Amino acid sequence: MATAGPGAPEGTAGISYTASTLSASTSQRKGVLVRAPFSLKNALVRETARRGASLNDVAVGMLADAFGVPYVPSGRRSPLPGSSPVVLLRMPPELKDAIQAEAFRAGSNTNDVILAALSRELGVPFESNARRTVPFGGGRGKDTPMAASNGSTNGSARSKDKVRVAIIGVGNCANSLLQGVEYYKSADRDAFVPGLMHVDLGGYHISDIEFTAAFDVVKGKVGEDLADAMWAKPNDTIKFADVPKTGIKVSRGMTHDGIGKYLSQVVEKAPGETADIVKILRETGTDVVVNYLPVGSEMAAKWYAEQILEAGCAMVNCMPVFIAREHYWQKRFEDAGLPIIGDDIKSQVGATISHRVLTSLFRERGVHLDRTMQLNVGGNSDFMNMLERERLESKKISKTNAVTSMLDYDLGEGNVHVGPSDYVPWLTDRKWAYIRMEGTAFGDVPLNLELKLEVWDSPNSAGIVIDAVRLAKLALNNGIAGALEGPSSYLMKSPPVQIVDSEARESTERFIKQNALKQERAAAKE
């Protein structure tokens, strides 16, 4: 048995730790998303800085005291959180149960119960979040559920029969998405399909996805049927389905910074003016727009986000320009009454998710991760584009945060490297990833791990997007606006809030259950 010494953070001195309590205090904790008012969040940050502890230890310790539940703090320091109003607290399951029971007894919600308890402890006036239309974990909601053109209760709802999808960027990822919808269009609703949460997700089958429009800037794609454009150079992914003619001509999009220095050497820009994106999205009745722009297309991504907002569509941001995680864009989508899922799509089993899970494994098994690296090489146009290192900043941040967010301590500058390393043309759309992790185990003995992963890059994320567009459609149907935090955390590398993957999946399953098509409508579709 060990006892916290005089150097332990305030509130931990005198606590006895046993192997069983330490184990329970880490691997068995449950995540709870809390939206805190500005005044309370600031008070909590100040108290965390004063104690020299972690925000989680301070907040959960206060809640444990308030509800009389034992809690063993980690005793670790962590960087102070940013300005986001959303905080992820990891707490003992008994504490989470006690809070939920109090919310039920008081006819309140879990978020308000937590806010009230922390406000009392910190001497801050209590501000309720009860006016929000959606409980934590689903979406941000609004007092007015949706924009006038999209609301499900104002007589102006769009058709719920289909998920109408437009694509920005007809590259390998768009190719694999189209193939995937075709390949699984006749799958049994109860079948297991690799890479999908469900064949029938909330009442929407894979075959309910309809493509309405596509935008690109490359000659050989613009003006062509989408089924032909998806195979135009430089696309080079694997073929696993025959996609018939779609009747959709690829429209000329906006270039901005979408074509980098190296990519411009192998593609030619299509002639002509930029199409009226807003008009096309409106006339086609598009529900969800998928952003597949190349890495580093910062200006283009934000320009398209403006068009999507003006057209009144949901957005799935598959690339690492930060939109869903940024407060400015969150508020823009909230104010427009539109949902967004983002940022930077995960793969089914890719380098980052593998690295992330292994990092969680180290933490849960008590191995201290000292340093780690992930090197990726590939042969598609995305890797060619990333030879231009200045386009890599957001990608490296996205990948690094996805891994380090699984730790409750800072690895320190220079001890983590995650990112693309080189372009190898003969790999085509394949990606090879090399991961090395160095840690310290029992007795301060070194423990090292190495892994090599080989995947076809674009099909590896297509199933994730099939789920994402259906989740976004459910949000549209139910008047949920802003960043969808549970789905974003499960499907994206850089969501508004990072949650452990198992808990993010649980949150997303709850979102589906709460927002699914009514049974009679789903049955009528069969």
C-alpha positions as CSV (number, residue, x, y, z in Angstrom):
1,M,0.0,0.0,0.0
2,A,1.2,3.5,-0.8
3,T,0.1,6.8,0.5
4,A,0.0,10.1,-1.3
5,G,2.9,12.2,0.0
6,P,3.2,15.9,0.8
7,G,4.0,16.7,-2.8
8,A,0.6,15.3,-4.1
9,P,-2.0,17.8,-5.5
10,E,-4.3,19.4,-2.9
11,G,-7.1,17.1,-2.0
12,T,-5.1,13.9,-2.5
13,A,-2.8,13.9,0.6
14,G,-3.6,11.1,3.1
15,I,-5.4,9.0,0.5
16,S,-4.3,5.3,0.5
17,Y,-3.9,3.6,-2.8
18,T,-4.1,-0.1,-3.3
19,A,-3.7,-2.0,-6.5
20,S,-7.4,-2.6,-6.8
21,T,-8.3,1.1,-6.2
22,L,-5.8,2.3,-8.7
23,S,-7.0,-0.1,-11.3
24,A,-10.6,0.9,-10.7
25,S,-9.7,4.5,-10.8
26,T,-8.4,4.3,-14.4
27,S,-9.7,1.4,-16.6
28,Q,-13.3,1.4,-15.2
29,R,-14.0,5.1,-15.4
30,K,-16.9,6.4,-17.5
31,G,-16.8,9.4,-19.7
32,V,-19.4,12.2,-19.4
33,L,-19.6,15.2,-21.7
34,V,-20.5,18.4,-19.9
35,R,-21.3,21.8,-21.4
36,A,-20.3,24.4,-18.9
37,P,-21.2,28.1,-19.0
38,F,-18.3,30.5,-19.6
39,S,-18.2,31.7,-15.9
40,L,-18.2,28.2,-14.5
41,K,-15.6,26.9,-17.0
42,N,-13.3,29.8,-16.1
43,A,-13.7,29.2,-12.4
44,L,-12.9,25.5,-12.8
45,V,-9.8,26.4,-14.9
46,R,-8.6,28.8,-12.2
47,E,-9.1,26.3,-9.4
48,T,-7.2,23.7,-11.5
49,A,-4.3,26.0,-11.9
50,R,-4.3,26.9,-8.2
51,R,-4.1,23.3,-7.2
52,G,-1.6,22.3,-9.8
53,A,-3.7,19.3,-10.7
54,S,-5.7,18.1,-13.7
55,L,-9.1,19.6,-14.4
56,N,-10.6,16.1,-14.3
57,D,-9.3,15.4,-10.8
58,V,-10.6,18.7,-9.5
59,A,-14.1,18.5,-11.1
60,V,-14.7,14.8,-10.4
61,G,-13.3,15.2,-6.9
62,M,-15.8,17.9,-6.2
63,L,-18.7,15.8,-7.6
64,A,-17.6,12.7,-5.7
65,D,-17.6,14.8,-2.4
66,A,-21.1,16.2,-3.3
67,F,-22.5,12.7,-3.9
68,G,-20.6,10.8,-1.3
69,V,-18.9,8.5,-3.8
70,P,-15.3,7.3,-3.3
71,Y,-12.8,8.7,-5.8
72,V,-9.1,8.2,-6.3
73,P,-7.6,11.1,-8.2
74,S,-4.9,10.3,-10.8
75,G,-2.5,12.8,-9.1
76,R,-1.2,13.8,-12.6
77,R,-1.0,17.3,-14.0
78,S,-2.3,18.1,-17.4
79,P,-2.4,21.1,-19.7
80,L,-5.2,23.6,-19.0
81,P,-8.1,23.1,-21.4
82,G,-9.0,25.5,-24.2
83,S,-12.0,27.8,-24.6
84,S,-14.5,25.2,-25.7
85,P,-17.5,25.1,-23.4
86,V,-17.5,21.3,-23.6
87,V,-15.5,19.3,-21.0
88,L,-15.1,15.5,-21.0
89,L,-15.1,14.2,-17.4
90,R,-13.9,10.6,-16.6
91,M,-15.5,9.4,-13.4
92,P,-16.2,6.2,-11.5
93,P,-19.4,4.4,-12.8
94,E,-20.9,4.7,-9.3
95,L,-20.7,8.5,-9.5
96,K,-22.2,8.6,-12.9
97,D,-25.1,6.4,-11.7
98,A,-25.6,8.7,-8.7
99,I,-25.7,11.8,-10.9
100,Q,-28.2,10.2,-13.3
101,A,-30.4,9.1,-10.4
102,E,-30.5,12.6,-9.0
103,A,-31.4,14.0,-12.5
104,F,-34.3,11.5,-12.7
105,R,-35.4,12.3,-9.2
106,A,-35.3,16.1,-9.8
107,G,-36.9,15.9,-13.2
108,S,-33.7,17.6,-14.6
109,N,-30.9,16.4,-16.8
110,T,-27.4,15.1,-16.0
111,N,-25.7,18.1,-17.4
112,D,-27.6,20.5,-15.1
113,V,-27.1,18.3,-12.0
114,I,-23.3,18.4,-12.7
115,L,-23.3,22.2,-13.3
116,A,-25.3,22.8,-10.1
117,A,-22.9,20.8,-7.9
118,L,-19.8,22.4,-9.4
119,S,-21.3,25.9,-9.1
120,R,-22.0,25.3,-5.4
121,E,-18.4,24.1,-4.8
122,L,-16.9,27.0,-6.8
123,G,-19.2,29.8,-5.6
124,V,-20.4,30.6,-9.1
125,P,-24.1,31.4,-9.9
126,F,-25.8,28.4,-11.5
127,E,-26.8,28.7,-15.1
128,S,-29.0,26.0,-16.5
129,N,-28.6,24.4,-19.9
130,A,-32.1,23.0,-19.8
131,R,-33.3,25.1,-22.7
132,R,-31.2,23.0,-25.1
133,T,-33.2,20.6,-27.2
134,V,-30.7,17.8,-27.2
135,P,-29.0,16.1,-24.2
136,F,-25.2,16.0,-24.0
137,G,-23.6,13.6,-26.5
138,G,-26.0,14.1,-29.3
139,G,-25.7,17.6,-30.7
140,R,-25.8,21.2,-29.7
141,G,-29.5,22.0,-30.4
142,K,-31.2,25.3,-30.6
143,D,-34.3,27.0,-29.1
144,T,-35.6,27.0,-32.6
145,P,-34.9,23.4,-33.6
146,M,-34.0,24.0,-37.3
147,A,-33.8,26.6,-40.0
148,A,-37.2,27.3,-41.6
149,S,-36.4,25.2,-44.7
150,N,-35.3,22.1,-42.8
151,G,-37.4,21.8,-39.6
152,S,-39.2,18.5,-39.1
153,T,-42.0,20.2,-37.1
154,N,-42.7,23.4,-39.1
155,G,-44.3,21.9,-42.2
156,S,-41.2,22.5,-44.3
157,A,-39.3,19.3,-43.7
158,R,-37.4,17.6,-46.6
159,S,-38.3,14.1,-47.6
160,K,-37.3,11.6,-45.1
161,D,-37.4,8.7,-47.6
162,K,-33.8,9.2,-48.9
163,V,-30.4,10.6,-47.9
164,R,-29.5,12.9,-50.7
165,V,-25.7,13.5,-50.8
166,A,-23.5,15.8,-52.8
167,I,-19.7,15.4,-53.0
168,I,-16.9,18.0,-53.1
169,G,-13.8,16.4,-54.7
170,V,-14.2,13.4,-56.9
171,G,-11.0,11.6,-55.9
172,N,-10.2,8.1,-54.6
173,C,-12.3,8.6,-51.5
174,A,-15.4,9.6,-53.4
175,N,-14.7,6.7,-55.8
176,S,-14.8,4.2,-52.9
177,L,-17.9,5.8,-51.4
178,L,-19.8,5.3,-54.7
179,Q,-18.5,1.7,-55.0
180,G,-19.5,0.9,-51.4
181,V,-23.1,2.2,-51.8
182,E,-23.4,0.1,-55.0
183,Y,-21.7,-3.0,-53.5
184,Y,-23.9,-3.1,-50.4
185,K,-27.2,-1.8,-51.8
186,S,-28.9,-5.1,-51.5
187,A,-27.5,-6.2,-48.2
188,D,-29.9,-7.7,-45.7
189,R,-30.9,-5.1,-43.0
190,D,-29.7,-7.4,-40.2
191,A,-26.5,-8.5,-42.0
192,F,-23.0,-7.7,-40.7
193,V,-21.1,-5.5,-43.1
194,P,-17.4,-4.8,-42.4
195,G,-16.8,-1.2,-41.7
196,L,-20.4,-0.1,-41.0
197,M,-22.2,0.4,-37.7
198,H,-25.4,-0.9,-39.2
199,V,-26.8,-1.8,-42.6
200,D,-30.0,-0.1,-41.4
201,L,-29.0,2.9,-39.4
202,G,-31.9,4.6,-37.7
203,G,-34.3,3.5,-40.5
204,Y,-31.9,4.3,-43.4
205,H,-30.6,1.4,-45.5
206,I,-27.4,1.9,-47.5
207,S,-29.5,1.9,-50.6
208,D,-31.4,5.0,-49.3
209,I,-28.3,7.0,-50.1
210,E,-28.7,8.9,-53.4
211,F,-26.1,11.1,-55.0
212,T,-27.3,14.4,-56.2
213,A,-24.3,16.5,-57.2
214,A,-20.5,16.5,-57.4
215,F,-17.9,19.2,-57.7
216,D,-14.3,19.1,-58.9
217,V,-11.8,21.3,-60.7
218,V,-9.8,18.8,-62.7
219,K,-10.0,18.4,-66.5
220,G,-11.3,14.9,-67.3
221,K,-13.7,15.0,-64.4
222,V,-15.7,18.2,-64.8
223,G,-18.6,17.7,-67.2
224,E,-18.4,13.9,-67.1
225,D,-20.9,11.5,-65.6
226,L,-19.9,10.9,-62.0
227,A,-19.5,7.1,-62.7
228,D,-16.8,8.0,-65.3
229,A,-15.2,10.9,-63.5
230,M,-14.5,8.6,-60.5
231,W,-12.0,6.7,-62.6
232,A,-10.3,9.7,-64.3
233,K,-6.6,10.3,-63.5
234,P,-5.0,10.7,-61.1
235,N,-7.5,8.4,-59.3
236,D,-6.0,4.9,-58.7
237,T,-7.9,3.0,-56.0
238,I,-8.9,-0.6,-56.1
239,K,-12.1,-1.6,-58.0
240,F,-14.6,-3.8,-56.1
241,A,-18.0,-2.8,-57.7
242,D,-19.3,-1.7,-61.1
243,V,-21.0,1.7,-60.7
244,P,-23.6,2.3,-63.4
245,K,-24.1,5.7,-65.0
246,T,-25.6,8.1,-62.5
247,G,-27.0,10.9,-64.7
248,I,-25.0,13.4,-62.6
249,K,-22.5,15.6,-64.4
250,V,-19.6,16.8,-62.3
251,S,-19.9,20.5,-61.9
252,R,-16.9,23.0,-62.0
253,G,-16.0,23.8,-58.4
254,M,-14.0,26.5,-56.8
255,T,-10.2,26.0,-56.9
256,H,-8.7,28.4,-54.3
257,D,-5.9,26.5,-52.7
258,G,-7.3,23.0,-53.7
259,I,-4.4,22.1,-56.0
260,G,-0.9,22.2,-54.5
261,K,2.5,22.7,-56.1
262,Y,3.2,19.0,-56.8
263,L,-0.4,18.0,-57.7
264,S,-0.5,20.8,-60.3
265,Q,2.3,18.9,-62.2
266,V,0.0,15.9,-62.9
267,V,-3.5,17.5,-63.3
268,E,-4.9,20.3,-65.5
269,K,-7.5,22.6,-64.2
270,A,-10.8,22.4,-66.1
271,P,-11.8,25.4,-68.1
272,G,-14.9,27.5,-67.4
273,E,-16.4,29.4,-64.5
274,T,-17.2,28.1,-61.1
275,A,-20.7,26.7,-60.9
276,D,-23.4,28.2,-58.7
277,I,-22.9,25.8,-55.9
278,V,-25.7,27.1,-53.7
279,K,-28.2,26.9,-56.6
280,I,-27.2,23.4,-57.5
281,L,-27.5,22.1,-53.9
282,R,-30.9,23.7,-53.5
283,E,-32.3,22.6,-56.8
284,T,-31.2,19.0,-56.3
285,G,-32.7,18.9,-52.8
286,T,-29.4,17.9,-51.3
287,D,-29.5,16.9,-47.6
288,V,-25.8,16.3,-46.8
289,V,-22.6,17.6,-48.4
290,V,-19.4,15.5,-48.0
291,N,-16.2,17.5,-48.2
292,Y,-13.4,15.4,-49.8
293,L,-11.0,18.3,-50.6
294,P,-7.3,17.6,-50.6
295,V,-5.2,18.1,-47.5
296,G,-4.2,21.8,-47.0
297,S,-7.2,23.3,-48.9
298,E,-7.9,25.8,-46.1
299,M,-9.4,28.5,-48.2
300,A,-11.4,26.2,-50.4
301,A,-12.8,24.3,-47.4
302,K,-14.0,27.4,-45.7
303,W,-15.4,28.8,-48.9
304,Y,-17.4,25.6,-49.4
305,A,-18.6,25.7,-45.8
306,E,-20.2,29.1,-46.6
307,Q,-21.9,27.7,-49.6
308,I,-23.3,24.7,-47.6
309,L,-24.6,27.0,-44.9
310,E,-26.3,29.3,-47.5
311,A,-27.8,26.3,-49.3
312,G,-29.2,24.9,-46.0
313,C,-27.4,21.5,-46.0
314,A,-25.7,19.3,-43.4
315,M,-22.0,18.9,-43.7
316,V,-19.6,16.0,-43.3
317,N,-16.1,17.3,-43.2
318,C,-13.7,14.5,-44.1
319,M,-10.5,16.5,-44.4
320,P,-8.3,18.1,-41.8
321,V,-9.3,21.7,-42.1
322,F,-10.8,22.4,-38.7
323,I,-14.5,23.4,-39.0
324,A,-16.6,21.3,-36.7
325,R,-14.2,21.6,-33.8
326,E,-13.9,25.4,-34.1
327,H,-16.3,27.6,-32.0
328,Y,-16.8,30.1,-34.8
329,W,-18.1,27.4,-37.3
330,Q,-20.0,25.6,-34.6
331,K,-22.0,28.7,-33.9
332,R,-22.5,29.4,-37.6
333,F,-24.0,25.9,-38.1
334,E,-26.1,26.3,-34.9
335,D,-27.4,29.7,-36.0
336,A,-28.3,28.2,-39.4
337,G,-30.1,25.3,-37.7
338,L,-27.8,22.8,-39.5
339,P,-25.7,19.8,-38.3
340,I,-22.1,19.2,-39.0
341,I,-19.9,16.1,-38.4
342,G,-16.1,16.6,-38.5
343,D,-13.2,16.9,-38.7
344,D,-10.9,14.5,-40.6
345,I,-12.4,11.1,-41.3
346,K,-11.1,8.1,-39.4
347,S,-10.5,4.8,-41.2
348,Q,-12.1,1.5,-40.4
349,V,-8.7,0.2,-39.2
350,G,-6.1,2.7,-40.2
351,A,-2.8,3.9,-38.8
352,T,-4.2,6.5,-36.5
353,I,-7.0,4.4,-35.0
354,S,-4.5,1.6,-34.5
355,H,-2.0,3.9,-32.8
356,R,-4.9,5.4,-30.7
357,V,-6.1,2.0,-29.5
358,L,-2.6,0.9,-28.6
359,T,-2.0,4.1,-26.7
360,S,-5.2,3.4,-24.7
361,L,-4.0,-0.1,-24.1
362,F,-0.7,1.2,-22.7
363,R,-2.7,3.5,-20.4
364,E,-5.2,0.9,-19.3
365,R,-2.5,-1.7,-18.6
366,G,-0.4,0.8,-16.6
367,V,2.5,1.1,-19.0
368,H,3.9,4.7,-19.1
369,L,4.2,5.7,-22.7
370,D,7.5,7.6,-23.0
371,R,7.7,8.3,-26.7
372,T,6.0,7.2,-29.9
373,M,6.1,7.7,-33.7
374,Q,3.9,6.9,-36.7
375,L,5.3,7.1,-40.2
376,N,3.0,6.8,-43.2
377,V,3.9,6.3,-46.9
378,G,1.5,6.1,-49.8
379,G,1.2,6.5,-53.5
380,N,-2.1,8.4,-54.1
381,S,-2.6,12.1,-54.9
382,D,-3.1,12.9,-51.3
383,F,0.4,11.8,-50.4
384,M,1.7,13.6,-53.5
385,N,0.0,16.7,-52.2
386,M,1.5,16.3,-48.8
387,L,5.0,16.5,-50.2
388,E,4.3,20.3,-49.9
389,R,5.1,20.3,-46.2
390,E,3.4,23.7,-45.5
391,R,0.0,22.0,-46.4
392,L,0.6,19.4,-43.6
393,E,0.1,21.5,-40.4
394,S,-3.5,20.7,-39.8
395,K,-3.1,17.1,-40.8
396,K,-0.2,16.6,-38.3
397,I,-2.2,18.3,-35.6
398,S,-5.2,16.1,-36.3
399,K,-3.3,12.9,-36.3
400,T,-1.2,13.8,-33.2
401,N,-4.2,14.9,-31.2
402,A,-6.1,11.7,-32.0
403,V,-3.3,9.7,-30.4
404,T,-2.2,11.9,-27.5
405,S,-5.8,12.6,-26.4
406,M,-5.9,9.0,-25.1
407,L,-3.4,10.0,-22.4
408,D,-4.0,12.1,-19.3
409,Y,-0.5,13.4,-19.2
410,D,1.7,15.4,-21.6
411,L,4.3,13.3,-23.5
412,G,6.5,16.4,-23.8
413,E,7.9,18.2,-26.8
414,G,9.9,16.0,-29.1
415,N,8.5,12.7,-27.7
416,V,5.7,12.2,-30.3
417,H,5.9,12.3,-34.1
418,V,2.8,11.4,-36.1
419,G,2.4,12.2,-39.8
420,P,2.9,11.4,-43.4
421,S,6.5,10.9,-44.4
422,D,6.8,10.3,-48.1
423,Y,5.2,9.6,-51.5
424,V,5.9,6.3,-53.2
425,P,4.1,6.2,-56.6
426,W,4.0,2.4,-57.1
427,L,2.0,2.0,-53.9
428,T,-0.9,3.8,-55.7
429,D,-3.9,4.0,-53.3
430,R,-2.2,1.7,-50.8
431,K,-0.8,3.1,-47.5
432,W,1.9,1.5,-45.4
433,A,2.2,2.7,-41.8
434,Y,5.0,2.1,-39.3
435,I,4.3,2.6,-35.6
436,R,6.8,2.4,-32.8
437,M,6.0,2.9,-29.1
438,E,8.5,3.0,-26.2
439,G,7.2,2.7,-22.7
440,T,8.1,1.9,-19.1
441,A,6.6,-1.1,-17.4
442,F,6.7,-2.7,-13.9
443,G,10.1,-2.2,-12.3
444,D,11.0,0.6,-14.7
445,V,11.7,-2.1,-17.3
446,P,11.5,-0.9,-21.0
447,L,8.6,-2.2,-23.0
448,N,8.7,-1.4,-26.8
449,L,6.2,-2.2,-29.5
450,E,6.4,-2.0,-33.3
451,L,3.7,-2.5,-35.9
452,K,3.4,-2.4,-39.7
453,L,0.0,-1.9,-41.3
454,E,-0.8,-2.2,-45.0
455,V,-4.2,-1.0,-46.3
456,W,-6.0,0.3,-49.3
457,D,-6.4,3.9,-48.1
458,S,-9.7,5.1,-49.6
459,P,-12.0,2.0,-49.1
460,N,-10.7,2.0,-45.5
461,S,-12.8,5.1,-44.8
462,A,-15.8,4.7,-47.1
463,G,-17.9,2.8,-44.7
464,I,-17.3,5.5,-42.1
465,V,-18.7,8.1,-44.5
466,I,-21.8,5.9,-45.3
467,D,-22.6,6.0,-41.6
468,A,-21.8,9.7,-41.3
469,V,-24.2,10.9,-44.0
470,R,-27.0,8.9,-42.5
471,L,-26.3,10.2,-39.0
472,A,-26.3,13.8,-40.4
473,K,-29.7,13.1,-42.1
474,L,-31.1,11.9,-38.8
475,A,-30.0,15.1,-37.2
476,L,-31.6,17.1,-40.0
477,N,-34.9,15.2,-39.5
478,N,-34.9,15.9,-35.8
479,G,-33.9,19.6,-35.7
480,I,-30.4,19.0,-34.3
481,A,-28.0,21.8,-35.1
482,G,-24.3,22.4,-34.7
483,A,-21.5,19.9,-34.2
484,L,-22.7,16.3,-33.4
485,E,-20.3,15.5,-30.7
486,G,-20.9,11.8,-30.2
487,P,-20.9,10.9,-33.9
488,S,-17.9,13.3,-34.6
489,S,-15.8,11.7,-31.9
490,Y,-16.6,8.2,-33.1
491,L,-16.1,8.9,-36.8
492,M,-13.5,11.7,-36.9
493,K,-9.9,12.2,-35.9
494,S,-10.3,15.8,-34.7
495,P,-13.9,16.2,-33.3
496,P,-15.0,19.0,-31.0
497,V,-14.4,16.7,-28.0
498,Q,-12.1,13.6,-28.0
499,I,-13.8,10.6,-26.3
500,V,-12.5,7.1,-25.8
501,D,-13.7,5.1,-28.9
502,S,-15.8,2.6,-27.0
503,E,-17.7,5.4,-25.2
504,A,-18.0,7.4,-28.4
505,R,-19.6,4.4,-30.0
506,E,-22.1,4.1,-27.1
507,S,-22.9,7.8,-27.4
508,T,-23.5,7.4,-31.2
509,E,-25.7,4.4,-30.7
510,R,-27.8,6.4,-28.2
511,F,-28.0,9.2,-30.8
512,I,-29.3,6.7,-33.4
513,K,-31.9,5.2,-31.0
514,Q,-33.1,8.7,-29.9
515,N,-33.4,10.1,-33.5
516,A,-34.3,7.0,-35.6
517,L,-37.1,7.2,-38.1
518,K,-40.4,6.2,-36.4
519,Q,-41.0,2.5,-36.7
520,E,-44.1,2.9,-38.9
521,R,-42.1,5.0,-41.4
522,A,-39.2,2.6,-41.5
523,A,-41.6,-0.3,-41.9
524,A,-43.3,1.5,-44.8
525,K,-40.1,1.8,-46.7
526,E,-39.5,-2.0,-46.7
